[in-house]
Amino acid sequence: MTMSEQAAERLDRQAVRNDRILRLTRWVAIGVIPFLVAAFIILAFFPNRTGEFFAWPITPPMTALLMGAGYLGGAYFFARVATESRWRRVAIGFPAVTVFTVAMLAATLLHMDRFNVGTLPFYTWLALYIVTPVLIPVLWLRNRNPAAAEPEAGDVRVPGAVRVVLALVSLVQLGFAVVGFARPDILASVWPWELTPLTGRVLSGWLAFLGVGGLVMARETLWSAWRIGVQSITLWQALVLVGALAHPADFTGGLLNWYTLVVAVGVLVLIVLYVTLENRRRALKA
């Protein structure tokens, strides 16, 4: 190995150390996963029995299915946090998760009368959403390292047009979330299945997750910072489509509506983007 190659290897090792995921962050991720998987199982496979197994009774099942799919996407994301070597690959998810957890806590406090207070599922839900709005941003702040600015070898850049479109879409989603949380009756008037004030605010939290996550992603130029986020969101939204196909009666205007069409187009776009940039990355490494 030449001296220049040795120097390059040392620089690469230093970049990995600067961009490492802290042990505490990994352990928190591991600890969160079982709760997310349990929520997915309850909401996806027993959507008609949430009054027994979940923190509150959810109707119609489509709301439970959307939430369950989101929790599975979150479990996948935190599994990658626990196993990845680079912080840059997972960092974008933490601001979005923070906003989501704050929205869930606020919705809980505003609608405490709708919850199964006194049950284990309720206390589990409440404990998680009291702790995580503080814990997640603390982990994000502790794990950030300004020295971790070097791109990975073989990384590719996300086209500027893609980032601009994502930012615009994310602003729309965030706008929907803000309006929906402040006035769930307005969200319910346009949503394709029935919403209560509580479920309207909960779904607004999921929309805020997408909006904030998208805006953070749009600031990142490198594909390595996008990959895991795109995988997680694609999994979530694809499962939402599966849930819609399984429960078409939940939709007031039929299965084909603005929401399912937007989700279907979004999943297709994400798949095309992922395949395109992965092919570029592999070609660069070849």
RAVEN-V569291 format. One record per backbone hydrogen bond with DSSP energy under -0.5 kcal/mol. CO is the residue of the C=O (numbers start at 1). NH is the residue of the N-H. E is the energy in kcal/mol with one decimal. If there is no record, write none. Layout:
CO&NH&E  CO&NH&E
//
This chain:
2&6&-2.2  3&7&-2.4  4&8&-2.2  5&9&-2.2  6&10&-2.2  7&11&-2.3  8&12&-2.1  9&13&-2.4  10&14&-2.3  11&15&-2.3  12&16&-2.1  13&17&-2.1  14&18&-2.5  15&19&-1.7  17&20&-1.2  19&87&-4.1  20&22&-0.5  22&26&-1.9  23&27&-2.4  24&28&-2.5  25&29&-2.1  26&30&-2.4  27&31&-2.2  28&32&-1.9  29&33&-1.6  30&34&-0.7  32&35&-0.7  32&36&-1.7  33&37&-2.6  34&38&-2.4  35&39&-2.2  36&40&-2.2  37&41&-2.5  38&42&-2.4  39&43&-2.7  40&44&-2.9  41&45&-2.0  42&46&-1.6  46&49&-2.0  47&50&-0.6  49&52&-1.3  49&53&-2.1  50&54&-2.5  55&116&-3.1  60&63&-1.4  60&64&-0.8  61&65&-2.5  62&66&-2.3  63&67&-2.2  64&68&-3.0  65&69&-2.5  66&70&-1.9  67&71&-2.4  68&72&-2.0  69&73&-2.2  70&74&-2.1  71&75&-2.3  72&76&-2.4  73&77&-2.1  74&78&-2.7  75&79&-2.0  76&80&-1.8  77&81&-2.0  78&82&-2.0  79&83&-0.8  80&84&-2.6  86&89&-0.5  87&90&-1.9  87&91&-1.8  90&93&-1.5  91&94&-1.3  91&95&-0.6  92&96&-0.7  93&97&-2.4  94&98&-2.2  95&99&-2.1  96&100&-2.2  97&101&-2.6  98&102&-2.1  99&103&-2.1  100&104&-2.3  101&105&-2.2  102&106&-2.5  103&107&-2.6  104&108&-2.1  105&109&-2.4  106&110&-2.0  107&111&-1.3  109&112&-0.6  111&114&-2.2  112&115&-1.4  115&117&-2.0  116&119&-1.6  119&123&-2.2  120&124&-2.5  121&125&-2.5  122&126&-3.1  123&127&-2.5  124&128&-2.3  125&129&-2.2  126&130&-0.8  127&130&-0.7  127&131&-2.2  128&132&-2.7  131&134&-1.3  131&135&-2.6  132&136&-2.2  134&138&-1.5  135&139&-2.4  136&140&-2.2  137&141&-2.6  138&142&-2.5  139&143&-2.2  140&144&-1.2  145&148&-2.4  147&149&-1.5  152&155&-1.7  156&223&-2.9  159&163&-1.7  160&164&-2.2  161&165&-2.4  162&166&-2.4  163&167&-2.2  164&168&-2.2  165&169&-2.6  166&170&-2.6  167&171&-2.0  168&172&-1.8  169&173&-2.4  170&174&-2.7  171&175&-2.3  172&176&-2.5  173&177&-2.2  174&178&-2.5  175&179&-2.4  176&180&-3.0  177&181&-2.4  178&182&-2.3  179&183&-3.2  183&186&-1.3  183&187&-1.4  184&188&-2.5  185&189&-1.3  186&190&-0.7  187&190&-1.1  187&191&-1.5  192&252&-2.4  192&253&-0.5  196&200&-2.8  197&201&-1.7  198&202&-2.5  199&203&-2.8  200&204&-1.6  201&205&-1.5  202&206&-1.5  203&207&-2.4  204&208&-2.5  205&209&-2.0  206&210&-2.0  207&211&-2.7  208&212&-3.0  209&213&-2.5  210&214&-2.6  211&215&-2.0  212&216&-2.4  213&217&-2.5  214&218&-2.4  215&219&-0.8  216&219&-0.7  216&220&-0.6  217&220&-1.5  221&158&-3.2  222&225&-1.2  223&226&-1.4  223&227&-2.1  226&230&-2.7  227&231&-2.4  228&232&-2.6  229&233&-2.5  230&234&-2.4  231&235&-2.3  232&236&-2.2  233&237&-2.9  234&238&-2.4  235&239&-2.0  236&240&-1.7  237&241&-1.7  238&242&-1.8  239&243&-2.5  240&244&-2.3  241&245&-2.3  242&246&-1.7  243&247&-1.3  245&248&-0.5  247&250&-1.5  248&251&-1.4  250&194&-0.5  251&254&-1.0  255&257&-1.0  257&261&-2.2  258&262&-2.2  259&263&-2.6  260&264&-2.5  261&265&-2.5  262&266&-2.5  263&267&-2.6  264&268&-2.1  265&269&-2.6  266&270&-2.4  267&271&-2.3  268&272&-2.4  269&273&-2.7  270&274&-2.6  271&275&-2.6  272&276&-2.5  273&277&-2.5  274&278&-2.3  275&279&-2.2  276&280&-1.8  277&281&-2.2  278&282&-2.5  279&283&-2.3  280&284&-2.0  281&285&-1.6  282&286&-1.7
//
